[in-house]
């Protein structure tokens, strides 16, 4: 008899749906059938049923956080059962130990993490029985049956387990030591909070803080553009003055002189060129590209997209979601005509048929056996479903995956980009750009509701004569770098190699797909949010003062650099391929952890957090209504005003419904506890520099007057 262990309850249910079965407490009992003549048990994990033991498990004195106990380096790592999941672990363990069970089928997700989850359970259950591996990329009935018929030998995937185990232990080592040393040292600087640090989250945060600094330090500069309206025998169009292909004029007087010179002057067509560009259909989705596209289209967070596509996978209608590949094998490509034929029956897609290309079988842009890693691209399975029958968000993601597949069967999109150079009075050169779609191609499928308008140039010829009908100057300002969106963070993590100065390390990080993995990037971004290192506002990513403090403290140390991850990921990949030793890797990680601790201690005396609001960095109340530190008396009811994390508020909110609140941030500036105490005492705050309103920046004090906060300007003593 065999016991099958799935990663989640619903996956176990889907695996068992192919057979007659009886639901039990924590497992299914599969009745005897052709595949399982003696029947089988099918049970499940609930994600991770086990976790790495806490420091005090190894040594009781490690429970207390102290610099003297660092670095914390266990001689041998151990896993233990997660307390909240002990009941399910005991059920799985009893089934594994059942006297009639003579073989275990590992049916976790087909990837590194799935290997770790299920094998850890088997190890902790202290069971040594023959093990086979179910390795499938979709949960369709056909894939499941085929997978059970062709189970892999245990040894085929064992190195992936070693890789995942090494990754987990090494991340524990670096994270535990880095988090403790920086938390303790920053506490000495007056910041009573936990500063979590880690191999992937910290370099990612460093890139976000780098962009934040670029934005903060950016000084906008005014520039002008000279825009002329031309008339060529009744044909009117506009052009921008340019010099050496630069249209910006940094001097206002010069812009006015150019405009004055051009008024009513004769004009001539100097040059008309057209460049044709062809755009191939986009690649099929892997998880990162799906997350980035869904964020751009719907502002879905990466985690939300992963959760949705995971749900679609468990419904059996899309393939494995945590794939890093954009290719499929010939086997999948052979199924596309059948899948597409079923999709053509739905109203949403009827207009796209007949398809220009009926097969991708010989198209290496999509079909490449060598570039399919553990899994192929995310595609619809043959268990197609009408998207209209799904929930709103599932509909959007499923539709996106379907359209990518349909678009792959379309022709390229073709555009003509035209450039017109107009010469005024044989001296001043103006440029006009135009664009025209020549062939819609795949854009019919993906950009059906987002078509760009053609910008057509007038029908003029070289050497035609005309006149300047009107000329004007337009003032603008240089813009700071744009903030990342959540979707761009995924791409940023994946391409972090381009931020390395070392070409060799850049190649390594590019090979291992940047910071994190397809499965972990969404979780890292969520972690940065949960730990208050970043804020997401209207899909824009902001680094908080807490995040800036940590990166400022780490400085140029290796923990904040993608270079460590580059070397690390290369070695882990080699472990997964059976080409490197896990024990050697762990010894190197232990040395690295010790170095992180010693480096932090040695440079802590040089830390300077000027300009950052370190007073606000302290542990937040666990509940919104938990009374935190008292900062003064309420201006409305004379109750206590307390720190509530994101704002200051009256402690009488629940009793009297007093609605006095005071935001910790006003016009982009954080208001410190010292300043709120002054305001509540009837005094003006200290001078606060850098309030931002629109494009204007100003300095002011804050005070309380007539029931609201007022700006107090020192120069005139006026209020606003």
C-alpha positions in Angstrom: 0.0 0.0 0.0 1.2 3.5 -0.7 0.8 6.9 1.0 0.7 10.0 -1.1 1.7 13.4 0.5 0.5 16.5 -1.2 1.6 20.1 -0.3 -1.9 21.5 0.4 -5.4 20.1 1.1 -7.0 21.2 -2.1 -4.1 19.7 -4.2 -4.6 16.4 -2.4 -8.3 16.6 -3.2 -7.6 17.3 -6.9 -5.1 14.4 -7.0 -7.6 12.0 -5.4 -10.5 13.2 -7.6 -9.4 10.7 -10.3 -10.2 7.8 -8.0 -13.0 6.4 -5.8 -12.1 7.7 -2.3 -13.4 8.2 1.2 -12.7 11.4 3.1 -11.2 10.9 6.5 -9.8 13.2 9.2 -6.7 14.7 7.6 -6.5 12.4 4.6 -8.3 10.5 1.8 -8.5 6.7 1.6 -8.3 5.8 -2.1 -10.1 2.5 -3.0 -8.1 -0.2 -4.9 -7.8 0.7 -8.7 -5.6 0.0 -11.7 -2.9 2.4 -10.5 -3.1 1.5 -6.9 -4.2 -2.2 -6.7 -4.0 -2.2 -2.9 -5.5 1.2 -2.6 -3.7 4.2 -1.1 -3.8 6.9 1.5 -3.6 10.5 0.3 -2.7 13.1 2.9 -1.3 16.6 2.9 0.9 19.2 4.5 -0.5 22.7 5.1 2.5 24.5 3.5 5.4 24.1 5.9 4.4 21.7 8.7 8.0 22.0 10.0 10.3 24.9 10.8 13.9 25.5 11.7 14.3 25.5 15.5 14.6 28.8 17.4 18.1 29.7 18.8 17.2 28.8 22.4 16.5 25.2 21.3 20.3 24.9 20.7 21.4 26.9 23.7 19.1 28.4 26.3 21.3 31.5 26.7 20.6 32.4 23.0 17.1 33.3 23.8 18.2 36.7 25.2 19.4 39.1 22.6 22.9 40.3 23.4 26.0 41.3 21.4 28.1 38.9 23.6 26.2 35.9 22.3 26.8 36.7 18.6 27.4 35.2 16.2 24.8 32.4 16.8 26.0 29.4 14.9 24.4 26.0 15.6 26.7 23.0 15.2 23.9 21.1 13.4 20.6 22.5 12.3 17.4 20.9 13.2 13.8 21.2 12.2 10.8 20.8 14.5 7.0 20.6 14.0 5.2 23.9 13.8 3.1 24.0 16.9 -0.1 25.3 15.2 0.2 22.4 12.7 1.0 19.6 15.0 -2.3 17.8 14.5 -1.9 17.4 10.8 1.8 16.4 11.2 0.7 13.6 13.6 -1.9 12.4 11.1 0.7 12.3 8.3 3.2 10.6 10.6 0.8 7.8 11.6 0.0 7.1 8.0 3.7 7.0 7.1 4.2 4.5 10.0 1.2 2.4 9.0 2.3 -1.2 8.8 0.6 -1.8 5.5 2.4 1.2 3.9 5.4 0.0 1.9 6.0 3.0 -0.4 5.8 6.8 -0.1 4.8 9.1 -3.0 6.1 12.6 -2.7 3.5 14.8 -4.4 4.6 18.2 -3.2 4.9 21.1 -5.7 7.4 20.2 -8.4 10.2 22.5 -7.3 12.9 23.1 -4.6 10.4 24.3 -1.9 8.1 21.3 -2.5 11.1 19.0 -2.0 11.9 20.6 1.3 8.4 20.6 2.7 7.6 16.9 2.1 11.1 15.5 2.8 11.3 17.3 6.1 8.0 15.7 7.2 9.3 12.3 6.3 12.6 12.9 8.1 10.9 14.2 11.3 8.5 11.2 11.2 11.6 9.0 11.4 10.3 6.8 8.6 12.6 5.1 6.1 10.5 3.5 3.3 11.0 3.5 -0.5 10.2 7.0 -1.9 9.0 8.0 -5.4 8.4 11.5 -6.8 5.3 12.7 -8.6 6.5 15.5 -10.8 3.8 17.3 -12.9 3.3 20.8 -14.2 -0.5 20.9 -14.2 -3.3 19.4 -12.2 -5.4 18.2 -15.1 -6.8 14.7 -14.9 -4.6 13.5 -17.8 -1.4 15.1 -16.3 -2.2 13.5 -12.9 -2.7 10.0 -14.3 0.4 10.3 -16.5 2.4 11.5 -13.5 1.4 8.6 -11.4 2.2 6.2 -14.2 5.7 7.7 -14.5 6.9 8.4 -11.0 10.5 9.6 -10.7 13.0 7.7 -8.6 13.9 9.4 -5.3 17.5 10.1 -6.4 16.4 12.2 -9.4 15.2 15.1 -7.2 17.3 14.6 -4.0 19.8 17.4 -4.9 17.0 19.9 -5.1 16.2 19.0 -1.5 19.8 19.6 -0.5 19.7 22.9 -2.3 16.5 24.0 -0.6 17.7 22.8 2.8 21.0 24.6 2.4 19.2 27.8 1.4 16.9 27.7 4.4 19.7 27.0 6.9 22.0 29.7 5.4 19.2 32.2 5.3 18.5 31.5 9.0 22.1 32.0 9.9 22.5 35.3 8.1 19.1 36.6 9.0 19.3 35.7 12.7 22.8 37.2 13.2 22.3 40.3 11.0 18.9 41.1 12.5 20.1 40.8 16.1 23.4 42.7 15.7 21.7 45.6 13.9 18.7 45.7 16.2 21.0 45.8 19.3 23.4 48.4 17.9 20.5 50.6 16.7 18.8 50.3 20.0 22.0 51.9 21.5 21.3 54.8 19.2 17.8 55.2 20.6 15.7 53.1 18.2 13.7 50.5 20.0 12.6 48.4 17.2 13.5 45.1 15.5 15.5 45.5 12.4 15.2 42.4 10.3 17.9 41.8 7.8 18.5 39.1 5.3 20.3 37.9 2.2 17.6 38.9 -0.3 15.4 41.4 1.5 18.3 43.7 2.4 19.9 44.1 -1.1 16.3 44.7 -2.4 15.7 47.3 0.2 19.1 48.9 -0.6 18.0 49.4 -4.3 14.7 51.0 -3.1 16.5 53.3 -0.7 19.0 54.3 -3.4 16.1 55.4 -5.6 14.6 57.3 -2.7 17.9 59.2 -2.2 18.0 60.0 -5.9 14.5 61.5 -5.6 15.2 63.4 -2.4 18.4 64.9 -3.7 17.0 65.8 -7.1 16.9 69.5 -7.8 14.5 70.4 -10.6 15.8 72.8 -13.2 13.7 74.8 -15.5 14.0 74.5 -19.3 12.2 75.8 -22.3 11.1 74.4 -25.6 10.5 76.5 -28.7 7.5 75.2 -30.6 6.7 76.5 -34.1 3.5 76.0 -36.1 4.2 75.7 -39.9 2.0 76.4 -42.8 2.9 74.7 -46.1 0.2 75.5 -48.6 -2.6 75.1 -46.0 -1.0 72.0 -44.5 -0.3 72.9 -40.8 1.9 71.0 -38.3 4.1 71.7 -35.3 7.8 71.1 -34.7 10.3 71.6 -31.8 13.5 73.6 -32.2 16.5 71.4 -31.9 20.3 71.7 -31.8 22.4 68.5 -32.1 19.1 66.5 -31.5 18.5 68.3 -28.1 15.2 70.2 -27.9 15.7 71.7 -24.4 16.9 75.2 -23.9 18.2 75.8 -20.4 18.3 79.7 -20.8 15.0 81.6 -20.9 16.4 84.6 -22.8 18.0 82.3 -25.4 14.6 80.6 -25.9 12.9 83.9 -26.4 15.6 85.0 -28.9 15.1 81.8 -30.9 11.4 82.3 -30.9 11.7 86.0 -32.0 14.1 85.1 -34.7 11.7 82.5 -36.2 8.6 84.6 -36.3 7.0 84.8 -39.8 10.3 83.5 -41.3 10.3 81.2 -44.4 10.6 77.5 -43.8 11.8 74.6 -45.9 11.6 70.8 -45.7 15.2 69.8 -45.1 14.7 66.1 -44.6 12.0 63.4 -44.3 13.0 59.9 -43.1 11.0 56.8 -42.2 12.2 53.9 -40.2 10.2 50.7 -40.1 10.2 48.7 -36.9 8.8 45.2 -36.4 7.7 43.9 -33.0 7.4 40.1 -32.4 4.6 38.8 -30.2 5.5 38.8 -26.5 6.9 35.7 -24.9 4.7 33.4 -22.9 4.4 34.2 -19.2 6.7 33.1 -16.4 5.7 34.2 -12.9 7.7 37.4 -12.8 6.5 38.7 -16.1 2.9 37.8 -15.2 3.2 39.7 -11.9 4.8 42.7 -13.5 2.1 42.8 -16.3 -0.8 42.4 -13.8 0.6 45.2 -11.6 0.8 47.5 -14.6 -2.7 46.6 -15.9 -4.6 46.2 -12.6 -2.2 47.4 -9.9 -2.3 43.9 -8.4 0.5 43.3 -5.8 2.9 40.5 -6.8 1.5 38.4 -3.9 -2.1 38.9 -5.0 -1.2 37.8 -8.6 0.6 34.7 -7.2 -2.4 33.8 -5.0 -4.8 34.2 -8.0 -2.7 32.1 -10.4 -2.2 29.5 -7.7 -5.9 29.3 -7.3 -6.3 28.8 -11.1 -3.6 26.1 -11.0 -5.5 24.3 -8.3 -8.6 24.5 -10.4 -6.6 22.7 -13.1 -7.0 25.4 -15.7 -3.5 26.8 -15.9 -0.1 25.2 -15.5 2.3 25.4 -12.6 2.5 29.1 -11.5 6.0 29.4 -9.9 7.8 28.8 -13.2 10.8 30.8 -14.3 10.6 29.7 -17.9 8.9 31.4 -20.9 9.2 28.3 -23.1 7.4 25.1 -23.6 8.4 21.7 -24.9 7.1 20.1 -28.1 4.7 18.0 -26.0 2.9 21.1 -24.8 3.0 22.8 -28.2 1.3 19.8 -29.7 -1.7 20.4 -27.4 -2.1 24.0 -28.3 -4.4 23.5 -31.3 -6.9 21.6 -29.1 -6.7 24.2 -26.3 -7.1 27.1 -28.8 -10.0 25.4 -30.5 -11.8 25.1 -27.1 -11.1 28.8 -26.4 -12.6 29.8 -29.8 -16.0 28.8 -28.5 -16.0 31.6 -25.9 -17.5 35.0 -27.0 -14.4 36.9 -25.6 -12.1 35.3 -28.1 -14.2 34.6 -31.2 -13.0 37.7 -33.0 -9.4 36.5 -32.9 -10.2 33.4 -35.1 -9.1 32.0 -37.5 -5.6 32.3 -36.2 -2.9 33.5 -38.6 -0.6 30.7 -37.5 -2.1 27.4 -36.5 1.0 25.8 -34.8 4.0 26.9 -32.8 5.6 23.5 -33.0 8.6 24.8 -35.1 8.8 28.3 -33.6 11.9 28.4 -31.4 10.7 31.7 -29.8 8.2 29.6 -27.8 9.2 25.9 -28.2 12.7 25.2 -26.9 13.4 22.0 -24.9 16.8 23.2 -23.6 15.3 26.4 -22.1 12.6 24.7 -20.2 13.9 24.4 -16.6 11.9 22.5 -13.9 8.7 23.8 -15.5 7.4 25.2 -18.7 5.7 28.6 -19.2 2.4 29.5 -17.5 -0.2 28.5 -20.1 -3.9 27.5 -20.1 -4.4 23.7 -19.8 -6.7 21.6 -21.9 -9.3 21.9 -19.1 -10.4 25.3 -20.5 -13.0 27.3 -18.7 -15.1 30.2 -19.8 -13.5 33.2 -18.0 -16.9 34.7 -17.4 -17.6 31.9 -14.9 -14.6 32.9 -12.7 -14.5 35.6 -10.1 -13.5 39.1 -11.3 -9.8 38.9 -10.4 -9.4 35.3 -11.5 -11.1 36.3 -14.8 -8.5 39.1 -15.3 -5.5 36.9 -14.7 -6.8 33.9 -16.7 -7.7 36.2 -19.6 -4.2 37.6 -19.5 -2.7 34.1 -19.8 -5.1 33.1 -22.5 -4.4 36.2 -24.6 -0.6 35.6 -24.4 -1.1 32.2 -25.9 -3.4 33.4 -28.6 -1.1 36.4 -29.4 1.8 34.0 -29.9 -0.1 32.6 -32.9 -0.3 36.0 -34.5 2.0 37.9 -36.9 4.4 40.6 -35.8 3.2 44.2 -35.4 4.8 46.7 -37.8 5.1 50.5 -37.3 6.7 53.2 -39.4 8.4 56.0 -37.4 8.9 59.2 -39.4 11.1 62.2 -38.7 10.5 65.5 -40.4 13.2 68.2 -40.2 12.1 71.7 -41.1 14.7 74.5 -41.6 13.6 78.1 -40.7 15.4 80.9 -42.6 18.1 78.4 -43.5 19.4 78.4 -39.9 17.0 77.2 -37.2 16.2 73.5 -37.2 12.9 72.0 -36.0 11.9 68.4 -35.6 8.5 66.7 -36.0 7.9 63.0 -35.1 5.2 60.8 -36.5 4.1 57.2 -36.2 1.9 55.0 -38.2 0.7 51.4 -37.7 1.3 49.3 -40.8 0.3 45.9 -39.5 -1.7 45.4 -36.3 -0.6 41.8 -35.8 -0.6 40.5 -32.3 -1.7 43.9 -30.9 -5.2 43.0 -31.9 -5.2 40.4 -29.1 -3.3 42.1 -26.3 -3.9 45.8 -26.9 -7.5 45.5 -28.1 -8.7 48.2 -25.6 -5.4 50.2 -25.4 -4.6 51.1 -29.0 -2.2 54.0 -29.6 -3.3 56.6 -32.0 -1.3 57.1 -35.2 0.5 60.4 -35.3 0.6 61.1 -39.0 2.9 63.7 -40.6 1.6 66.0 -43.3 2.1 64.9 -46.9 5.1 67.1 -47.7 8.2 66.5 -49.8 11.9 67.5 -49.3 12.6 71.1 -50.4 8.9 72.1 -50.2 8.6 75.8 -49.1 6.4 77.2 -46.3 6.3 79.7 -43.5 6.3 79.9 -39.7 2.6 80.7 -38.9 3.2 80.9 -35.1 6.0 80.4 -32.6 5.9 80.1 -28.8 8.1 79.0 -25.9 6.9 76.4 -23.4 8.4 76.2 -19.9 8.9 72.9 -18.1 11.0 71.4 -15.3 13.4 68.5 -15.2 11.7 65.6 -13.4 13.2 63.4 -10.7 13.6 59.6 -11.2 10.2 57.9 -11.0 9.4 55.7 -8.0 9.2 52.0 -8.6 5.8 50.3 -8.8 5.3 47.0 -7.1 5.4 45.3 -10.5 8.7 47.1 -11.3 10.1 45.8 -8.0 9.7 42.2 -9.3 11.6 43.2 -12.4 14.2 45.1 -10.4 14.8 42.0 -8.2 15.1 39.8 -11.3 17.6 42.1 -13.1 19.6 43.3 -10.0 22.7 42.1 -11.8 22.9 45.3 -13.8 23.7 47.2 -10.6 26.9 45.3 -10.2 30.2 46.8 -11.3 31.9 43.4 -11.6 31.1 41.9 -15.0 31.7 38.3 -13.8 29.3 38.7 -10.8 26.8 40.4 -13.1 26.8 37.3 -15.4 26.3 35.0 -12.4 23.4 37.0 -11.0 21.9 37.2 -14.5 22.2 33.4 -14.8 20.5 32.7 -11.5 17.7 35.2 -12.3 18.7 38.0 -9.8 17.6 38.4 -6.2 15.3 35.7 -4.9 13.4 33.1 -6.9 10.1 33.1 -8.8 8.5 31.6 -5.7 9.9 34.0 -3.1 10.0 37.5 -4.7 6.4 38.3 -3.8 7.0 37.2 -0.3 10.1 39.4 0.1 8.1 42.5 -1.0 5.3 41.6 1.4 8.0 41.2 4.1 9.4 44.6 3.4 5.9 46.1 3.8 5.1 44.2 6.9 8.4 45.2 8.6 7.7 48.9 7.8 10.7 49.3 5.5 8.6 50.4 2.6 5.2 52.0 2.1 3.0 51.4 -1.0 0.8 54.4 -1.9 -1.2 54.3 -5.1 1.1 51.5 -6.3 4.2 53.7 -5.8 7.0 52.4 -3.5 8.4 54.7 -0.8 11.3 53.8 1.5 10.5 54.7 5.1 12.9 56.3 7.6 13.2 52.8 9.2 14.3 51.3 5.9 16.7 54.2 5.3 18.2 53.8 8.8 19.0 50.2 8.2 20.6 50.7 4.8 22.5 53.7 6.2 23.8 51.5 9.0 24.9 48.7 6.7 26.5 51.1 4.3 28.8 49.5 1.8 28.9 46.2 3.7 28.4 43.0 1.6 25.0 42.4 3.2 23.4 45.2 1.2 25.1 44.2 -2.1 23.7 41.9 -4.8 27.2 40.5 -5.2 26.8 38.3 -2.1 23.5 36.9 -3.6 25.3 36.4 -6.9 27.9 34.1 -5.4 25.4 32.5 -3.1 22.9 31.7 -5.8 25.6 30.3 -8.0 26.7 27.9 -5.3 23.1 26.9 -4.4 22.4 26.2 -8.1 25.5 24.0 -8.2 24.2 22.1 -5.2 20.9 21.6 -6.9 22.8 20.2 -9.9 24.9 17.9 -7.8 28.1 19.8 -8.5 28.8 21.4 -5.1 28.9 20.3 -1.5 26.2 21.5 0.9 28.5 21.1 3.9 31.3 23.3 2.3 28.7 25.9 1.5 27.4 26.0 5.0 30.9 26.4 6.5 31.4 29.4 4.2 28.1 30.8 5.4 29.1 30.4 9.0 32.2 32.5 8.3 30.1 35.1 6.5 27.7 35.4 9.4 30.6 36.0 11.8 32.0 38.7 9.5 28.6 40.4 9.2 28.5 40.7 13.0 32.1 41.9 13.4 31.7 44.5 10.6 28.5 45.9 12.1 30.1 46.3 15.5 33.3 47.9 14.1 31.5 50.6 12.0 28.6 51.4 14.4 30.6 54.2 16.0 30.6 56.1 12.7 26.9 55.9 12.0 25.2 59.3 11.2 21.4 59.4 10.8 21.1 63.1 10.3 17.9 64.1 8.5 16.1 60.9 9.5 13.3 60.7 12.0 14.8 58.2 14.4 12.4 59.2 17.3 9.5 57.6 15.4 11.3 54.3 15.0 10.1 52.2 17.8 7.9 49.1 18.2 4.4 49.8 17.2 1.3 48.9 19.3 0.0 45.5 18.5 -3.5 46.8 18.1 -4.9 50.0 16.6 -6.6 50.8 19.9 -3.8 49.8 22.2 -2.6 52.7 24.3 1.0 53.5 23.5 3.3 56.1 24.9 1.4 59.2 26.2 2.6 62.4 24.5 0.2 65.0 25.9 -3.4 66.1 26.6 -6.1 66.1 23.9 -7.0 69.6 22.7 -10.7 68.5 22.3 -11.5 66.5 25.5 -8.5 66.8 27.7 -8.0 63.0 27.5 -4.6 61.5 26.9 -3.1 61.7 23.4 -1.1 58.5 22.7 1.2 57.2 19.9 -0.9 54.8 17.8 1.8 53.9 15.3 0.8 55.7 12.1 -0.7 58.7 13.9 -1.2 60.3 17.4 -4.8 60.0 18.7 -7.0 60.4 21.7 -7.2 57.5 24.1 -10.9 58.3 24.7 -11.8 57.3 21.2 -13.7 54.2 22.3 -15.2 55.8 25.4 -16.4 59.2 24.1 -15.8 58.8 20.4 -13.3 61.7 20.6 -11.9 62.0 17.1 -8.8 64.0 17.8 -6.0 62.7 15.6 -2.7 64.1 14.4 -0.9 62.6 11.5 2.7 61.8 11.8 3.4 63.1 8.3 2.3 66.4 7.0 3.1 67.5 3.4 5.8 64.9 3.2 7.5 65.6 6.5 7.3 63.4 9.6 6.3 65.1 12.8 8.5 64.0 15.7 7.1 63.1 19.2 9.0 66.1 20.6 7.2 68.5 18.3 3.8 67.0 18.9 4.4 67.5 22.7 5.2 71.1 22.1 2.0 71.7 20.1 -0.2 69.9 22.6 1.4 72.2 25.3 0.3 75.3 23.3 3.8 76.0 22.0 5.0 76.2 18.4 7.0 73.3 17.1 10.6 73.5 16.2 11.3 74.8 12.7 10.6 72.0 10.2 12.3 72.2 6.9 11.2 70.8 3.6 7.4 70.8 3.5 6.3 70.1 -0.1 3.1 71.4 -1.6 2.9 70.8 -5.3 6.2 71.9 -6.8 6.9 74.4 -3.9 9.0 73.6 -0.9 8.9 75.7 2.3 10.0 75.8 6.0 7.6 76.4 8.8 6.7 75.8 12.5 3.5 74.1 13.4 1.0 75.4 16.0 -2.6 74.8 17.2 -5.2 77.5 16.6 -9.0 77.5 16.3 -9.3 73.8 16.5 -6.7 72.9 13.8 -3.1 72.8 12.9 -1.6 75.9 11.5 1.7 76.7 9.7 3.7 79.4 11.4 6.2 81.3 9.2 9.1 82.8 11.1 9.8 85.6 8.7 6.5 87.4 9.0 4.9 85.6 12.0 2.0 84.9 9.8 -0.3 81.8 10.0 -1.7 79.7 7.1 
